[in-house]
């Protein structure tokens, strides 16, 4: 997709304002709950700070992932890291689930190598029926936990981690490796060295490639430039720090490597449409 093409919308959950923070670390819903509102058509979009897993148990789906399209039948699993352009056209009454995991949930897990690899590149995985049933049962329990009240968040987190670890075990045994390894390493490097002072050229040098090559391959895979990807990750991390820690705006600016708080405030407003102070006061 070229720069002249239509921009790809960003959402929190599909159809919801991207500036809205996902309150839960873990969210799960059936495919039908959201897709039926849109005639089973989910247009290409991306999420700044959500890792999503689509589980199709029964039915068919046409997938758009980055610049690839394919038709699949369940049981099948799709992994979409933050920033990945993805869209779906489901057969009517397709059965399955969408599991959304926020940065606050996924980042700590990525200290483990197999989970980091799982969460840093798009992947489509065919499933054995028995495995699909096992994952379906977990998703159903996550949804039920929303209705249970006390301790629901802890239950959701435990179930989601079990889900992710099952998928990681499958992932390590598959031959699916379609995503560009350079882009995967770029994602990981940005996450490990997330700072406003870092340039695309510095990341390219660390990856032993040219800035031009990195830009071309990141745009092909993610439909954004490397700089835009870095900025979106900075904005997402700033939101997390403002909402879920005691850090003030000046501390967040310093933590993320901004030269001064006023520049950070302008950057954050440009990226999210909100002043960081408004996010902090609402936390």
C-alpha positions as CSV (number, residue, x, y, z in Angstrom):
1,X,0.0,0.0,0.0
2,X,1.4,3.3,-1.0
3,X,1.5,6.7,0.8
4,X,-1.2,7.9,-1.6
5,X,-3.6,5.1,-0.6
6,X,-6.3,5.4,2.0
7,X,-5.1,5.6,5.6
8,X,-5.6,2.5,7.7
9,X,-7.8,3.3,10.7
10,X,-6.6,2.7,14.3
11,X,-9.0,1.4,16.9
12,X,-9.0,0.3,20.6
13,X,-11.3,-2.6,19.9
14,X,-12.8,-2.5,16.4
15,X,-15.0,0.4,15.8
16,X,-14.0,2.1,19.1
17,X,-11.9,5.3,19.5
18,X,-8.2,4.5,19.4
19,X,-7.6,7.0,22.2
20,X,-9.8,4.9,24.5
21,X,-7.7,2.8,26.8
22,X,-8.6,-0.8,27.2
23,X,-9.5,-1.0,30.9
24,X,-9.0,-4.8,31.2
25,X,-5.7,-6.4,30.6
26,X,-7.6,-9.2,28.9
27,X,-10.8,-8.9,26.8
28,X,-12.6,-11.8,25.0
29,X,-15.7,-11.8,22.8
30,X,-17.3,-14.1,20.3
31,X,-16.7,-13.3,16.6
32,X,-20.5,-12.8,16.2
33,X,-20.8,-10.2,18.9
34,X,-18.9,-7.6,16.9
35,X,-19.0,-8.9,13.3
36,X,-22.7,-9.2,13.0
37,X,-23.0,-5.4,13.6
38,X,-20.9,-4.9,10.4
39,X,-22.5,-7.6,8.2
40,X,-19.6,-10.0,9.1
41,X,-17.1,-7.6,7.4
42,X,-14.3,-6.2,9.5
43,X,-12.4,-3.7,7.3
44,X,-8.6,-3.5,7.4
45,X,-7.5,-1.7,10.6
46,X,-4.8,-1.9,13.3
47,X,-4.4,-1.5,17.0
48,X,-1.6,0.5,18.6
49,X,-1.2,-1.4,21.8
50,X,-3.2,-4.7,21.5
51,X,-2.0,-8.1,20.7
52,X,-5.0,-10.0,19.3
53,X,-5.7,-13.6,18.6
54,X,-8.6,-14.7,16.3
55,X,-9.8,-18.2,16.9
56,X,-12.1,-19.5,14.2
57,X,-13.7,-22.7,15.5
58,X,-16.2,-23.4,12.7
59,X,-16.9,-21.5,9.5
60,X,-14.9,-19.7,6.9
61,X,-13.0,-16.4,6.8
62,X,-11.1,-14.4,4.2
63,X,-8.1,-12.9,6.0
64,X,-6.2,-9.7,5.2
65,X,-3.0,-9.6,7.2
66,X,-0.3,-7.0,6.3
67,X,-0.2,-7.2,2.5
68,X,-1.3,-10.9,2.3
69,X,-4.8,-12.3,1.7
70,X,-6.0,-15.8,2.1
71,X,-9.1,-17.8,2.6
72,X,-9.2,-20.2,5.6
73,X,-11.7,-22.6,7.3
74,X,-11.8,-23.4,10.9
75,X,-10.4,-24.5,13.1
76,X,-7.7,-21.9,12.5
77,X,-5.8,-19.3,14.6
78,X,-4.5,-15.8,13.6
79,X,-2.0,-13.9,15.7
80,X,-1.8,-10.1,15.1
81,X,0.8,-8.1,17.1
82,X,0.3,-4.3,17.7
83,X,0.5,-2.3,14.5
84,X,-0.3,-5.1,12.2
85,X,-2.9,-4.3,9.5
86,X,-5.6,-6.9,9.5
87,X,-9.2,-7.4,8.3
88,X,-11.8,-10.2,8.0
89,X,-14.7,-11.2,5.9
90,X,-16.5,-14.0,7.7
91,X,-19.1,-16.4,6.4
92,X,-22.4,-15.7,8.2
93,X,-22.7,-17.5,11.6
94,X,-19.0,-18.3,11.8
95,X,-18.2,-19.5,15.3
96,X,-15.1,-18.4,17.2
97,X,-13.5,-15.8,19.5
98,X,-11.3,-12.7,19.5
99,X,-8.9,-12.5,22.4
100,X,-7.4,-9.0,23.0
101,X,-4.4,-8.6,25.3
102,X,-3.1,-5.2,26.3
103,X,0.6,-4.2,26.6
104,X,0.3,-4.4,30.4
105,X,-0.4,-8.1,30.0
106,X,1.9,-9.0,27.1
107,X,5.1,-7.0,27.8
108,X,6.0,-8.9,31.0
109,X,5.5,-12.3,29.3
110,X,7.9,-11.3,26.5
111,X,10.9,-11.8,28.9
112,X,10.5,-15.5,27.8
113,X,12.0,-16.1,24.4
114,X,9.2,-18.4,23.0
115,X,6.5,-15.9,24.1
116,X,8.4,-12.9,22.7
117,X,8.7,-14.7,19.3
118,X,5.0,-15.6,19.4
119,X,3.9,-12.0,20.1
120,X,6.1,-10.2,17.6
121,X,4.9,-11.4,14.2
122,X,1.7,-12.2,12.5
123,X,0.9,-15.9,12.1
124,X,-1.8,-18.1,10.7
125,X,-2.0,-21.5,12.2
126,X,-4.2,-24.4,11.3
127,X,-5.4,-26.3,14.4
128,X,-6.4,-29.9,15.3
129,X,-10.0,-30.1,16.3
130,X,-9.1,-31.2,19.9
131,X,-6.7,-28.2,20.3
132,X,-9.4,-25.8,19.0
133,X,-11.9,-27.3,21.5
134,X,-9.4,-26.7,24.3
135,X,-8.8,-23.1,23.3
136,X,-12.5,-22.5,22.8
137,X,-13.2,-23.7,26.4
138,X,-10.6,-21.2,27.7
139,X,-12.2,-18.3,25.8
140,X,-15.7,-19.3,27.1
141,X,-14.3,-19.2,30.6
142,X,-12.7,-15.7,30.1
143,X,-16.1,-14.4,29.0
144,X,-17.8,-16.0,32.0
145,X,-15.2,-14.4,34.3
146,X,-16.5,-11.0,33.2
147,X,-19.8,-11.9,34.8
148,X,-18.4,-13.3,38.0
149,X,-17.5,-10.0,39.7
150,X,-14.9,-10.5,42.5
151,X,-11.5,-11.6,41.2
152,X,-12.6,-11.5,37.6
153,X,-9.5,-9.7,36.4
154,X,-7.1,-12.3,38.0
155,X,-9.1,-15.1,36.5
156,X,-9.0,-13.6,33.0
157,X,-5.3,-13.1,33.3
158,X,-4.6,-16.7,34.4
159,X,-6.8,-18.1,31.6
160,X,-5.3,-15.8,29.0
161,X,-1.8,-16.8,30.0
162,X,-2.8,-20.5,29.7
163,X,-4.1,-19.8,26.3
164,X,-1.0,-18.0,25.1
165,X,1.3,-20.8,26.5
166,X,-0.7,-23.4,24.7
167,X,-0.3,-21.5,21.4
168,X,3.4,-20.9,22.0
169,X,3.9,-24.6,22.3
170,X,2.1,-25.1,19.0
171,X,4.0,-22.2,17.4
172,X,7.4,-23.7,18.3
173,X,6.5,-26.9,16.5
174,X,5.1,-25.3,13.2
175,X,6.8,-24.4,10.0
176,X,4.9,-21.1,9.7
177,X,7.5,-18.4,9.3
178,X,6.0,-16.0,6.7
179,X,6.7,-12.7,8.4
180,X,9.9,-10.8,7.5
181,X,12.6,-11.7,10.1
182,X,14.0,-8.1,9.8
183,X,10.6,-6.7,10.8
184,X,10.3,-9.1,13.8
185,X,13.8,-8.0,15.0
186,X,12.9,-4.3,14.5
187,X,9.8,-4.7,16.6
188,X,11.7,-6.4,19.4
189,X,14.5,-3.8,19.3
190,X,12.0,-0.9,19.5
191,X,10.3,-2.5,22.5
192,X,13.7,-3.1,24.3
193,X,15.0,0.4,23.5
194,X,11.8,2.5,23.5
195,X,13.0,6.1,23.6
196,X,12.1,9.3,21.7
197,X,15.8,10.0,21.1
198,X,16.4,6.9,19.0
199,X,16.4,7.4,15.2
200,X,15.4,5.0,12.5
201,X,19.0,5.2,11.3
202,X,20.3,4.0,14.7
203,X,17.9,1.0,14.6
204,X,18.9,0.2,11.0
205,X,22.6,0.2,12.0
206,X,21.9,-2.1,14.9
207,X,20.0,-4.4,12.6
208,X,23.0,-4.2,10.1
209,X,20.8,-2.9,7.3
210,X,20.2,0.4,5.5
211,X,17.6,2.9,6.6
212,X,16.0,2.6,3.1
213,X,15.8,-1.2,3.3
214,X,14.3,-1.1,6.8
215,X,11.8,1.5,5.8
216,X,10.7,-0.5,2.7
217,X,10.3,-3.7,4.6
218,X,8.5,-2.3,7.6
219,X,6.1,-0.4,5.4
220,X,5.4,-3.6,3.4
221,X,4.7,-5.6,6.5
222,X,3.0,-3.0,8.8
223,X,1.7,-0.4,6.4
224,X,3.5,2.4,8.4
225,X,6.9,3.9,8.3
226,X,9.5,2.8,11.0
227,X,9.2,6.3,12.6
228,X,5.4,6.1,12.8
229,X,5.7,2.6,14.4
230,X,8.1,4.0,17.0
231,X,5.9,7.0,17.7
232,X,2.8,4.8,18.1
233,X,4.7,2.6,20.6
234,X,5.9,5.6,22.5
235,X,2.4,7.0,22.7
236,X,1.0,3.6,23.9
237,X,3.7,3.3,26.5
238,X,3.1,6.9,27.7
239,X,-0.6,6.1,28.1
240,X,0.2,3.0,30.1
241,X,2.6,5.0,32.4
242,X,0.1,7.8,32.8
243,X,-2.9,5.6,33.6
244,X,-1.4,2.8,35.6
245,X,1.6,4.2,37.5
246,X,2.2,7.1,39.8
247,X,4.5,8.8,37.3
248,X,3.6,12.4,36.5
249,X,3.9,14.0,33.0
250,X,7.4,15.2,33.6
251,X,8.5,11.8,34.8
252,X,6.9,10.1,31.9
253,X,8.6,12.5,29.5
254,X,12.0,11.8,31.1
255,X,11.4,8.0,31.2
256,X,10.7,8.0,27.5
257,X,13.6,10.2,26.5
258,X,11.9,13.4,25.5
259,X,14.1,16.5,25.6
260,X,11.5,18.4,27.7
261,X,8.0,18.0,29.1
262,X,6.5,20.6,26.7
263,X,7.8,18.7,23.7
264,X,6.4,15.5,25.1
265,X,3.0,17.1,25.7
266,X,2.8,18.3,22.1
267,X,3.9,14.9,20.8
268,X,1.3,13.1,22.9
269,X,-1.5,15.5,21.8
270,X,-0.5,15.0,18.2
271,X,-0.5,11.2,18.5
272,X,-3.6,10.7,20.6
273,X,-5.7,13.9,20.4
274,X,-5.4,14.4,24.2
275,X,-3.1,16.2,26.6
276,X,-1.1,13.9,28.9
277,X,-2.4,15.9,31.9
278,X,-6.0,14.9,31.1
279,X,-5.0,11.2,31.0
280,X,-3.1,11.5,34.2
281,X,-6.0,13.2,36.0
282,X,-8.4,10.5,34.8
283,X,-6.2,7.7,36.0
